[in-house]
Amino acid sequence: MKKITDIKATPETSIKLDNENYDEVQVCVEYNAIYKTVITSEDGKQLRFIYVAKQGKESPWKIISIGTGP
């Protein structure tokens, strides 16, 4: 990836992905991307659904999945 601009993220939504963690949330992120080499995505507007989770109450948030559909 060469450049990402115009990043917009929605507030987190409590949507479980695999129910194996203390807490899991989904954030929808929209952005414009410019790629060095176009392979799987074209340059321009992109939309990704990012799931983050905490294994325990005091654990840090970690990305567990990034996808193109909810």
mmCIF file of the N, C-alpha and C atoms, coordinates in Angstrom:
data_MODEL
# 
_entry.id   MODEL 
# 
loop_
_atom_site.group_PDB 
_atom_site.id 
_atom_site.type_symbol 
_atom_site.label_atom_id 
_atom_site.label_alt_id 
_atom_site.label_comp_id 
_atom_site.label_asym_id 
_atom_site.label_entity_id 
_atom_site.label_seq_id 
_atom_site.pdbx_PDB_ins_code 
_atom_site.Cartn_x 
_atom_site.Cartn_y 
_atom_site.Cartn_z 
_atom_site.occupancy 
_atom_site.B_iso_or_equiv 
_atom_site.pdbx_formal_charge 
_atom_site.auth_seq_id 
_atom_site.auth_comp_id 
_atom_site.auth_asym_id 
_atom_site.auth_atom_id 
_atom_site.pdbx_PDB_model_num 
ATOM 1   N N  . MET A 1 1  ? 0.845   -1.162  0.000  1.00 0.00 ? 1  MET A N  1 
ATOM 2   C CA . MET A 1 1  ? 0.000   0.000   0.000  1.00 0.00 ? 1  MET A CA 1 
ATOM 3   C C  . MET A 1 1  ? 0.897   1.233   0.000  1.00 0.00 ? 1  MET A C  1 
ATOM 4   N N  . LYS A 1 2  ? 0.514   2.200   -0.794 1.00 0.00 ? 2  LYS A N  1 
ATOM 5   C CA . LYS A 1 2  ? 1.283   3.422   -0.919 1.00 0.00 ? 2  LYS A CA 1 
ATOM 6   C C  . LYS A 1 2  ? 0.785   4.525   -0.001 1.00 0.00 ? 2  LYS A C  1 
ATOM 7   N N  . LYS A 1 3  ? -0.552  4.675   0.077  1.00 0.00 ? 3  LYS A N  1 
ATOM 8   C CA . LYS A 1 3  ? -1.102  5.792   0.844  1.00 0.00 ? 3  LYS A CA 1 
ATOM 9   C C  . LYS A 1 3  ? -2.550  5.498   1.248  1.00 0.00 ? 3  LYS A C  1 
ATOM 10  N N  . ILE A 1 4  ? -2.909  5.913   2.479  1.00 0.00 ? 4  ILE A N  1 
ATOM 11  C CA . ILE A 1 4  ? -4.294  5.836   2.959  1.00 0.00 ? 4  ILE A CA 1 
ATOM 12  C C  . ILE A 1 4  ? -4.703  7.231   3.400  1.00 0.00 ? 4  ILE A C  1 
ATOM 13  N N  . THR A 1 5  ? -5.885  7.689   2.960  1.00 0.00 ? 5  THR A N  1 
ATOM 14  C CA . THR A 1 5  ? -6.393  9.002   3.351  1.00 0.00 ? 5  THR A CA 1 
ATOM 15  C C  . THR A 1 5  ? -7.866  8.896   3.710  1.00 0.00 ? 5  THR A C  1 
ATOM 16  N N  . ASP A 1 6  ? -8.413  9.952   4.255  1.00 0.00 ? 6  ASP A N  1 
ATOM 17  C CA . ASP A 1 6  ? -9.848  10.068  4.544  1.00 0.00 ? 6  ASP A CA 1 
ATOM 18  C C  . ASP A 1 6  ? -10.378 8.900   5.375  1.00 0.00 ? 6  ASP A C  1 
ATOM 19  N N  . ILE A 1 7  ? -9.712  8.583   6.464  1.00 0.00 ? 7  ILE A N  1 
ATOM 20  C CA . ILE A 1 7  ? -10.112 7.460   7.317  1.00 0.00 ? 7  ILE A CA 1 
ATOM 21  C C  . ILE A 1 7  ? -11.300 7.862   8.185  1.00 0.00 ? 7  ILE A C  1 
ATOM 22  N N  . LYS A 1 8  ? -12.350 7.038   8.147  1.00 0.00 ? 8  LYS A N  1 
ATOM 23  C CA . LYS A 1 8  ? -13.538 7.248   8.982  1.00 0.00 ? 8  LYS A CA 1 
ATOM 24  C C  . LYS A 1 8  ? -13.874 5.919   9.653  1.00 0.00 ? 8  LYS A C  1 
ATOM 25  N N  . ALA A 1 9  ? -14.066 5.953   10.961 1.00 0.00 ? 9  ALA A N  1 
ATOM 26  C CA . ALA A 1 9  ? -14.418 4.746   11.706 1.00 0.00 ? 9  ALA A CA 1 
ATOM 27  C C  . ALA A 1 9  ? -15.718 4.967   12.453 1.00 0.00 ? 9  ALA A C  1 
ATOM 28  N N  . THR A 1 10 ? -16.574 3.947   12.456 1.00 0.00 ? 10 THR A N  1 
ATOM 29  C CA . THR A 1 10 ? -17.818 4.011   13.210 1.00 0.00 ? 10 THR A CA 1 
ATOM 30  C C  . THR A 1 10 ? -17.530 3.706   14.678 1.00 0.00 ? 10 THR A C  1 
ATOM 31  N N  . PRO A 1 11 ? -18.414 4.104   15.575 1.00 0.00 ? 11 PRO A N  1 
ATOM 32  C CA . PRO A 1 11 ? -18.267 3.668   16.970 1.00 0.00 ? 11 PRO A CA 1 
ATOM 33  C C  . PRO A 1 11 ? -18.336 2.133   17.030 1.00 0.00 ? 11 PRO A C  1 
ATOM 34  N N  . GLU A 1 12 ? -17.662 1.555   18.016 1.00 0.00 ? 12 GLU A N  1 
ATOM 35  C CA . GLU A 1 12 ? -17.653 0.096   18.117 1.00 0.00 ? 12 GLU A CA 1 
ATOM 36  C C  . GLU A 1 12 ? -19.047 -0.452  18.400 1.00 0.00 ? 12 GLU A C  1 
ATOM 37  N N  . THR A 1 13 ? -19.285 -1.635  17.868 1.00 0.00 ? 13 THR A N  1 
ATOM 38  C CA . THR A 1 13 ? -20.540 -2.346  18.068 1.00 0.00 ? 13 THR A CA 1 
ATOM 39  C C  . THR A 1 13 ? -20.215 -3.681  18.715 1.00 0.00 ? 13 THR A C  1 
ATOM 40  N N  . SER A 1 14 ? -20.953 -4.055  19.734 1.00 0.00 ? 14 SER A N  1 
ATOM 41  C CA . SER A 1 14 ? -20.702 -5.318  20.424 1.00 0.00 ? 14 SER A CA 1 
ATOM 42  C C  . SER A 1 14 ? -21.250 -6.480  19.587 1.00 0.00 ? 14 SER A C  1 
ATOM 43  N N  . ILE A 1 15 ? -20.439 -6.943  18.668 1.00 0.00 ? 15 ILE A N  1 
ATOM 44  C CA . ILE A 1 15 ? -20.791 -8.076  17.806 1.00 0.00 ? 15 ILE A CA 1 
ATOM 45  C C  . ILE A 1 15 ? -19.719 -9.136  18.014 1.00 0.00 ? 15 ILE A C  1 
ATOM 46  N N  . LYS A 1 16 ? -20.108 -10.297 18.484 1.00 0.00 ? 16 LYS A N  1 
ATOM 47  C CA . LYS A 1 16 ? -19.159 -11.372 18.756 1.00 0.00 ? 16 LYS A CA 1 
ATOM 48  C C  . LYS A 1 16 ? -18.749 -12.059 17.462 1.00 0.00 ? 16 LYS A C  1 
ATOM 49  N N  . LEU A 1 17 ? -17.461 -12.344 17.332 1.00 0.00 ? 17 LEU A N  1 
ATOM 50  C CA . LEU A 1 17 ? -16.959 -13.071 16.172 1.00 0.00 ? 17 LEU A CA 1 
ATOM 51  C C  . LEU A 1 17 ? -16.809 -14.544 16.495 1.00 0.00 ? 17 LEU A C  1 
ATOM 52  N N  . ASP A 1 18 ? -16.135 -14.850 17.604 1.00 0.00 ? 18 ASP A N  1 
ATOM 53  C CA . ASP A 1 18 ? -15.938 -16.266 17.941 1.00 0.00 ? 18 ASP A CA 1 
ATOM 54  C C  . ASP A 1 18 ? -16.241 -16.620 19.391 1.00 0.00 ? 18 ASP A C  1 
ATOM 55  N N  . ASN A 1 19 ? -16.729 -15.656 20.185 1.00 0.00 ? 19 ASN A N  1 
ATOM 56  C CA . ASN A 1 19 ? -17.153 -15.906 21.574 1.00 0.00 ? 19 ASN A CA 1 
ATOM 57  C C  . ASN A 1 19 ? -16.104 -16.599 22.435 1.00 0.00 ? 19 ASN A C  1 
ATOM 58  N N  . GLU A 1 20 ? -14.823 -16.389 22.146 1.00 0.00 ? 20 GLU A N  1 
ATOM 59  C CA . GLU A 1 20 ? -13.772 -17.016 22.940 1.00 0.00 ? 20 GLU A CA 1 
ATOM 60  C C  . GLU A 1 20 ? -13.026 -16.005 23.814 1.00 0.00 ? 20 GLU A C  1 
ATOM 61  N N  . ASN A 1 21 ? -13.463 -14.756 23.791 1.00 0.00 ? 21 ASN A N  1 
ATOM 62  C CA . ASN A 1 21 ? -12.745 -13.702 24.499 1.00 0.00 ? 21 ASN A CA 1 
ATOM 63  C C  . ASN A 1 21 ? -13.622 -13.041 25.554 1.00 0.00 ? 21 ASN A C  1 
ATOM 64  N N  . TYR A 1 22 ? -12.982 -12.289 26.452 1.00 0.00 ? 22 TYR A N  1 
ATOM 65  C CA . TYR A 1 22 ? -13.697 -11.547 27.481 1.00 0.00 ? 22 TYR A CA 1 
ATOM 66  C C  . TYR A 1 22 ? -14.636 -10.530 26.841 1.00 0.00 ? 22 TYR A C  1 
ATOM 67  N N  . ASP A 1 23 ? -14.154 -9.825  25.813 1.00 0.00 ? 23 ASP A N  1 
ATOM 68  C CA . ASP A 1 23 ? -14.967 -8.837  25.119 1.00 0.00 ? 23 ASP A CA 1 
ATOM 69  C C  . ASP A 1 23 ? -14.543 -8.794  23.657 1.00 0.00 ? 23 ASP A C  1 
ATOM 70  N N  . GLU A 1 24 ? -15.497 -8.620  22.750 1.00 0.00 ? 24 GLU A N  1 
ATOM 71  C CA . GLU A 1 24 ? -15.221 -8.516  21.321 1.00 0.00 ? 24 GLU A CA 1 
ATOM 72  C C  . GLU A 1 24 ? -16.110 -7.430  20.740 1.00 0.00 ? 24 GLU A C  1 
ATOM 73  N N  . VAL A 1 25 ? -15.539 -6.586  19.878 1.00 0.00 ? 25 VAL A N  1 
ATOM 74  C CA . VAL A 1 25 ? -16.321 -5.541  19.224 1.00 0.00 ? 25 VAL A CA 1 
ATOM 75  C C  . VAL A 1 25 ? -15.935 -5.451  17.749 1.00 0.00 ? 25 VAL A C  1 
ATOM 76  N N  . GLN A 1 26 ? -16.844 -4.860  16.984 1.00 0.00 ? 26 GLN A N  1 
ATOM 77  C CA . GLN A 1 26 ? -16.596 -4.642  15.555 1.00 0.00 ? 26 GLN A CA 1 
ATOM 78  C C  . GLN A 1 26 ? -16.569 -3.135  15.285 1.00 0.00 ? 26 GLN A C  1 
ATOM 79  N N  . VAL A 1 27 ? -15.641 -2.710  14.443 1.00 0.00 ? 27 VAL A N  1 
ATOM 80  C CA . VAL A 1 27 ? -15.561 -1.324  14.002 1.00 0.00 ? 27 VAL A CA 1 
ATOM 81  C C  . VAL A 1 27 ? -15.547 -1.344  12.481 1.00 0.00 ? 27 VAL A C  1 
ATOM 82  N N  . CYS A 1 28 ? -16.376 -0.522  11.867 1.00 0.00 ? 28 CYS A N  1 
ATOM 83  C CA . CYS A 1 28 ? -16.400 -0.401  10.414 1.00 0.00 ? 28 CYS A CA 1 
ATOM 84  C C  . CYS A 1 28 ? -15.527 0.789   10.034 1.00 0.00 ? 28 CYS A C  1 
ATOM 85  N N  . VAL A 1 29 ? -14.555 0.554   9.151  1.00 0.00 ? 29 VAL A N  1 
ATOM 86  C CA . VAL A 1 29 ? -13.614 1.592   8.751  1.00 0.00 ? 29 VAL A CA 1 
ATOM 87  C C  . VAL A 1 29 ? -13.710 1.813   7.243  1.00 0.00 ? 29 VAL A C  1 
ATOM 88  N N  . GLU A 1 30 ? -13.852 3.077   6.859  1.00 0.00 ? 30 GLU A N  1 
ATOM 89  C CA . GLU A 1 30 ? -13.897 3.455   5.451  1.00 0.00 ? 30 GLU A CA 1 
ATOM 90  C C  . GLU A 1 30 ? -12.707 4.363   5.173  1.00 0.00 ? 30 GLU A C  1 
ATOM 91  N N  . TYR A 1 31 ? -12.034 4.161   4.045  1.00 0.00 ? 31 TYR A N  1 
ATOM 92  C CA . TYR A 1 31 ? -10.849 4.957   3.725  1.00 0.00 ? 31 TYR A CA 1 
ATOM 93  C C  . TYR A 1 31 ? -10.585 4.924   2.226  1.00 0.00 ? 31 TYR A C  1 
ATOM 94  N N  . ASN A 1 32 ? -9.754  5.835   1.771  1.00 0.00 ? 32 ASN A N  1 
ATOM 95  C CA . ASN A 1 32 ? -9.293  5.833   0.386  1.00 0.00 ? 32 ASN A CA 1 
ATOM 96  C C  . ASN A 1 32 ? -7.877  5.287   0.376  1.00 0.00 ? 32 ASN A C  1 
ATOM 97  N N  . ALA A 1 33 ? -7.616  4.362   -0.548 1.00 0.00 ? 33 ALA A N  1 
ATOM 98  C CA . ALA A 1 33 ? -6.308  3.724   -0.612 1.00 0.00 ? 33 ALA A CA 1 
ATOM 99  C C  . ALA A 1 33 ? -5.696  3.874   -1.996 1.00 0.00 ? 33 ALA A C  1 
ATOM 100 N N  . ILE A 1 34 ? -4.388  4.026   -2.000 1.00 0.00 ? 34 ILE A N  1 
ATOM 101 C CA . ILE A 1 34 ? -3.623  3.989   -3.237 1.00 0.00 ? 34 ILE A CA 1 
ATOM 102 C C  . ILE A 1 34 ? -2.581  2.888   -3.048 1.00 0.00 ? 34 ILE A C  1 
ATOM 103 N N  . TYR A 1 35 ? -2.618  1.906   -3.931 1.00 0.00 ? 35 TYR A N  1 
ATOM 104 C CA . TYR A 1 35 ? -1.738  0.749   -3.825 1.00 0.00 ? 35 TYR A CA 1 
ATOM 105 C C  . TYR A 1 35 ? -0.519  0.895   -4.727 1.00 0.00 ? 35 TYR A C  1 
ATOM 106 N N  . LYS A 1 36 ? 0.616   0.311   -4.303 1.00 0.00 ? 36 LYS A N  1 
ATOM 107 C CA . LYS A 1 36 ? 1.819   0.280   -5.139 1.00 0.00 ? 36 LYS A CA 1 
ATOM 108 C C  . LYS A 1 36 ? 1.533   -0.555  -6.386 1.00 0.00 ? 36 LYS A C  1 
ATOM 109 N N  . THR A 1 37 ? 1.008   -1.742  -6.153 1.00 0.00 ? 37 THR A N  1 
ATOM 110 C CA . THR A 1 37 ? 0.652   -2.659  -7.232 1.00 0.00 ? 37 THR A CA 1 
ATOM 111 C C  . THR A 1 37 ? -0.753  -3.162  -6.958 1.00 0.00 ? 37 THR A C  1 
ATOM 112 N N  . VAL A 1 38 ? -1.629  -3.015  -7.923 1.00 0.00 ? 38 VAL A N  1 
ATOM 113 C CA . VAL A 1 38 ? -3.005  -3.471  -7.752 1.00 0.00 ? 38 VAL A CA 1 
ATOM 114 C C  . VAL A 1 38 ? -3.048  -4.980  -7.974 1.00 0.00 ? 38 VAL A C  1 
ATOM 115 N N  . ILE A 1 39 ? -3.451  -5.725  -6.912 1.00 0.00 ? 39 ILE A N  1 
ATOM 116 C CA . ILE A 1 39 ? -3.533  -7.180  -7.015 1.00 0.00 ? 39 ILE A CA 1 
ATOM 117 C C  . ILE A 1 39 ? -4.964  -7.640  -6.729 1.00 0.00 ? 39 ILE A C  1 
ATOM 118 N N  . THR A 1 40 ? -5.455  -7.356  -5.532 1.00 0.00 ? 40 THR A N  1 
ATOM 119 C CA . THR A 1 40 ? -6.790  -7.825  -5.166 1.00 0.00 ? 40 THR A CA 1 
ATOM 120 C C  . THR A 1 40 ? -7.806  -6.714  -4.980 1.00 0.00 ? 40 THR A C  1 
ATOM 121 N N  . SER A 1 41 ? -7.357  -5.474  -4.802 1.00 0.00 ? 41 SER A N  1 
ATOM 122 C CA . SER A 1 41 ? -8.255  -4.337  -4.613 1.00 0.00 ? 41 SER A CA 1 
ATOM 123 C C  . SER A 1 41 ? -7.818  -3.202  -5.514 1.00 0.00 ? 41 SER A C  1 
ATOM 124 N N  . GLU A 1 42 ? -8.784  -2.486  -6.052 1.00 0.00 ? 42 GLU A N  1 
ATOM 125 C CA . GLU A 1 42 ? -8.496  -1.323  -6.870 1.00 0.00 ? 42 GLU A CA 1 
ATOM 126 C C  . GLU A 1 42 ? -8.200  -0.121  -5.978 1.00 0.00 ? 42 GLU A C  1 
ATOM 127 N N  . ASP A 1 43 ? -7.490  0.871   -6.512 1.00 0.00 ? 43 ASP A N  1 
ATOM 128 C CA . ASP A 1 43 ? -7.295  2.131   -5.808 1.00 0.00 ? 43 ASP A CA 1 
ATOM 129 C C  . ASP A 1 43 ? -8.661  2.758   -5.546 1.00 0.00 ? 43 ASP A C  1 
ATOM 130 N N  . GLY A 1 44 ? -8.784  3.539   -4.477 1.00 0.00 ? 44 GLY A N  1 
ATOM 131 C CA . GLY A 1 44 ? -10.014 4.262   -4.196 1.00 0.00 ? 44 GLY A CA 1 
ATOM 132 C C  . GLY A 1 44 ? -10.650 3.858   -2.887 1.00 0.00 ? 44 GLY A C  1 
ATOM 133 N N  . LYS A 1 45 ? -11.935 4.111   -2.795 1.00 0.00 ? 45 LYS A N  1 
ATOM 134 C CA . LYS A 1 45 ? -12.694 3.896   -1.561 1.00 0.00 ? 45 LYS A CA 1 
ATOM 135 C C  . LYS A 1 45 ? -12.696 2.423   -1.159 1.00 0.00 ? 45 LYS A C  1 
ATOM 136 N N  . GLN A 1 46 ? -12.387 2.173   0.118  1.00 0.00 ? 46 GLN A N  1 
ATOM 137 C CA . GLN A 1 46 ? -12.342 0.817   0.673  1.00 0.00 ? 46 GLN A CA 1 
ATOM 138 C C  . GLN A 1 46 ? -13.207 0.768   1.932  1.00 0.00 ? 46 GLN A C  1 
ATOM 139 N N  . LEU A 1 47 ? -13.728 -0.397  2.238  1.00 0.00 ? 47 LEU A N  1 
ATOM 140 C CA . LEU A 1 47 ? -14.527 -0.600  3.449  1.00 0.00 ? 47 LEU A CA 1 
ATOM 141 C C  . LEU A 1 47 ? -14.086 -1.908  4.091  1.00 0.00 ? 47 LEU A C  1 
ATOM 142 N N  . ARG A 1 48 ? -13.740 -1.853  5.371  1.00 0.00 ? 48 ARG A N  1 
ATOM 143 C CA . ARG A 1 48 ? -13.316 -3.046  6.093  1.00 0.00 ? 48 ARG A CA 1 
ATOM 144 C C  . ARG A 1 48 ? -14.034 -3.113  7.435  1.00 0.00 ? 48 ARG A C  1 
ATOM 145 N N  . PHE A 1 49 ? -14.319 -4.326  7.867  1.00 0.00 ? 49 PHE A N  1 
ATOM 146 C CA . PHE A 1 49 ? -14.893 -4.579  9.177  1.00 0.00 ? 49 PHE A CA 1 
ATOM 147 C C  . PHE A 1 49 ? -13.787 -5.175  10.034 1.00 0.00 ? 49 PHE A C  1 
ATOM 148 N N  . ILE A 1 50 ? -13.438 -4.476  11.095 1.00 0.00 ? 50 ILE A N  1 
ATOM 149 C CA . ILE A 1 50 ? -12.329 -4.888  11.949 1.00 0.00 ? 50 ILE A CA 1 
ATOM 150 C C  . ILE A 1 50 ? -12.883 -5.341  13.292 1.00 0.00 ? 50 ILE A C  1 
ATOM 151 N N  . TYR A 1 51 ? -12.537 -6.549  13.681 1.00 0.00 ? 51 TYR A N  1 
ATOM 152 C CA . TYR A 1 51 ? -12.930 -7.087  14.982 1.00 0.00 ? 51 TYR A CA 1 
ATOM 153 C C  . TYR A 1 51 ? -11.733 -7.004  15.915 1.00 0.00 ? 51 TYR A C  1 
ATOM 154 N N  . VAL A 1 52 ? -11.958 -6.445  17.102 1.00 0.00 ? 52 VAL A N  1 
ATOM 155 C CA . VAL A 1 52 ? -10.922 -6.414  18.126 1.00 0.00 ? 52 VAL A CA 1 
ATOM 156 C C  . VAL A 1 52 ? -11.458 -7.093  19.383 1.00 0.00 ? 52 VAL A C  1 
ATOM 157 N N  . ALA A 1 53 ? -10.547 -7.670  20.156 1.00 0.00 ? 53 ALA A N  1 
ATOM 158 C CA . ALA A 1 53 ? -10.969 -8.433  21.331 1.00 0.00 ? 53 ALA A CA 1 
ATOM 159 C C  . ALA A 1 53 ? -9.977  -8.286  22.473 1.00 0.00 ? 53 ALA A C  1 
ATOM 160 N N  . LYS A 1 54 ? -10.490 -8.536  23.683 1.00 0.00 ? 54 LYS A N  1 
ATOM 161 C CA . LYS A 1 54 ? -9.673  -8.607  24.894 1.00 0.00 ? 54 LYS A CA 1 
ATOM 162 C C  . LYS A 1 54 ? -9.830  -10.025 25.425 1.00 0.00 ? 54 LYS A C  1 
ATOM 163 N N  . GLN A 1 55 ? -8.721  -10.701 25.709 1.00 0.00 ? 55 GLN A N  1 
ATOM 164 C CA . GLN A 1 55 ? -8.807  -12.059 26.247 1.00 0.00 ? 55 GLN A CA 1 
ATOM 165 C C  . GLN A 1 55 ? -9.284  -12.062 27.690 1.00 0.00 ? 55 GLN A C  1 
ATOM 166 N N  . GLY A 1 56 ? -8.926  -11.035 28.436 1.00 0.00 ? 56 GLY A N  1 
ATOM 167 C CA . GLY A 1 56 ? -9.339  -10.908 29.829 1.00 0.00 ? 56 GLY A CA 1 
ATOM 168 C C  . GLY A 1 56 ? -9.665  -9.458  30.136 1.00 0.00 ? 56 GLY A C  1 
ATOM 169 N N  . LYS A 1 57 ? -10.210 -9.217  31.317 1.00 0.00 ? 57 LYS A N  1 
ATOM 170 C CA . LYS A 1 57 ? -10.638 -7.873  31.691 1.00 0.00 ? 57 LYS A CA 1 
ATOM 171 C C  . LYS A 1 57 ? -9.499  -6.854  31.592 1.00 0.00 ? 57 LYS A C  1 
ATOM 172 N N  . GLU A 1 58 ? -8.295  -7.226  31.987 1.00 0.00 ? 58 GLU A N  1 
ATOM 173 C CA . GLU A 1 58 ? -7.144  -6.319  31.989 1.00 0.00 ? 58 GLU A CA 1 
ATOM 174 C C  . GLU A 1 58 ? -6.262  -6.467  30.747 1.00 0.00 ? 58 GLU A C  1 
ATOM 175 N N  . SER A 1 59 ? -6.619  -7.314  29.823 1.00 0.00 ? 59 SER A N  1 
ATOM 176 C CA . SER A 1 59 ? -5.822  -7.545  28.609 1.00 0.00 ? 59 SER A CA 1 
ATOM 177 C C  . SER A 1 59 ? -5.921  -6.365  27.656 1.00 0.00 ? 59 SER A C  1 
ATOM 178 N N  . PRO A 1 60 ? -4.899  -6.180  26.806 1.00 0.00 ? 60 PRO A N  1 
ATOM 179 C CA . PRO A 1 60 ? -4.977  -5.128  25.789 1.00 0.00 ? 60 PRO A CA 1 
ATOM 180 C C  . PRO A 1 60 ? -5.905  -5.564  24.648 1.00 0.00 ? 60 PRO A C  1 
ATOM 181 N N  . TRP A 1 61 ? -6.427  -4.584  23.909 1.00 0.00 ? 61 TRP A N  1 
ATOM 182 C CA . TRP A 1 61 ? -7.231  -4.880  22.729 1.00 0.00 ? 61 TRP A CA 1 
ATOM 183 C C  . TRP A 1 61 ? -6.296  -5.362  21.623 1.00 0.00 ? 61 TRP A C  1 
ATOM 184 N N  . LYS A 1 62 ? -6.719  -6.396  20.893 1.00 0.00 ? 62 LYS A N  1 
ATOM 185 C CA . LYS A 1 62 ? -5.948  -6.930  19.770 1.00 0.00 ? 62 LYS A CA 1 
ATOM 186 C C  . LYS A 1 62 ? -6.887  -7.182  18.594 1.00 0.00 ? 62 LYS A C  1 
ATOM 187 N N  . ILE A 1 63 ? -6.388  -6.939  17.398 1.00 0.00 ? 63 ILE A N  1 
ATOM 188 C CA . ILE A 1 63 ? -7.170  -7.224  16.186 1.00 0.00 ? 63 ILE A CA 1 
ATOM 189 C C  . ILE A 1 63 ? -7.245  -8.733  16.024 1.00 0.00 ? 63 ILE A C  1 
ATOM 190 N N  . ILE A 1 64 ? -8.472  -9.268  15.843 1.00 0.00 ? 64 ILE A N  1 
ATOM 191 C CA . ILE A 1 64 ? -8.630  -10.697 15.625 1.00 0.00 ? 64 ILE A CA 1 
ATOM 192 C C  . ILE A 1 64 ? -9.107  -11.028 14.215 1.00 0.00 ? 64 ILE A C  1 
ATOM 193 N N  . SER A 1 65 ? -9.611  -10.013 13.489 1.00 0.00 ? 65 SER A N  1 
ATOM 194 C CA . SER A 1 65 ? -10.068 -10.262 12.124 1.00 0.00 ? 65 SER A CA 1 
ATOM 195 C C  . SER A 1 65 ? -10.260 -8.953  11.387 1.00 0.00 ? 65 SER A C  1 
ATOM 196 N N  . ILE A 1 66 ? -9.931  -8.959  10.095 1.00 0.00 ? 66 ILE A N  1 
ATOM 197 C CA . ILE A 1 66 ? -10.212 -7.841  9.205  1.00 0.00 ? 66 ILE A CA 1 
ATOM 198 C C  . ILE A 1 66 ? -10.862 -8.426  7.959  1.00 0.00 ? 66 ILE A C  1 
ATOM 199 N N  . GLY A 1 67 ? -12.058 -7.943  7.634  1.00 0.00 ? 67 GLY A N  1 
ATOM 200 C CA . GLY A 1 67 ? -12.755 -8.491  6.485  1.00 0.00 ? 67 GLY A CA 1 
ATOM 201 C C  . GLY A 1 67 ? -13.531 -7.437  5.723  1.00 0.00 ? 67 GLY A C  1 
ATOM 202 N N  . THR A 1 68 ? -14.167 -7.860  4.630  1.00 0.00 ? 68 THR A N  1 
ATOM 203 C CA . THR A 1 68 ? -14.921 -6.945  3.795  1.00 0.00 ? 68 THR A CA 1 
ATOM 204 C C  . THR A 1 68 ? -16.413 -7.073  3.980  1.00 0.00 ? 68 THR A C  1 
ATOM 205 N N  . GLY A 1 69 ? -16.852 -7.964  4.850  1.00 0.00 ? 69 GLY A N  1 
ATOM 206 C CA . GLY A 1 69 ? -18.283 -8.110  5.123  1.00 0.00 ? 69 GLY A CA 1 
ATOM 207 C C  . GLY A 1 69 ? -18.523 -8.300  6.606  1.00 0.00 ? 69 GLY A C  1 
ATOM 208 N N  . PRO A 1 70 ? -19.707 -7.924  7.072  1.00 0.00 ? 70 PRO A N  1 
ATOM 209 C CA . PRO A 1 70 ? -19.985 -8.028  8.513  1.00 0.00 ? 70 PRO A CA 1 
ATOM 210 C C  . PRO A 1 70 ? -20.094 -9.461  9.004  1.00 0.00 ? 70 PRO A C  1 
# 
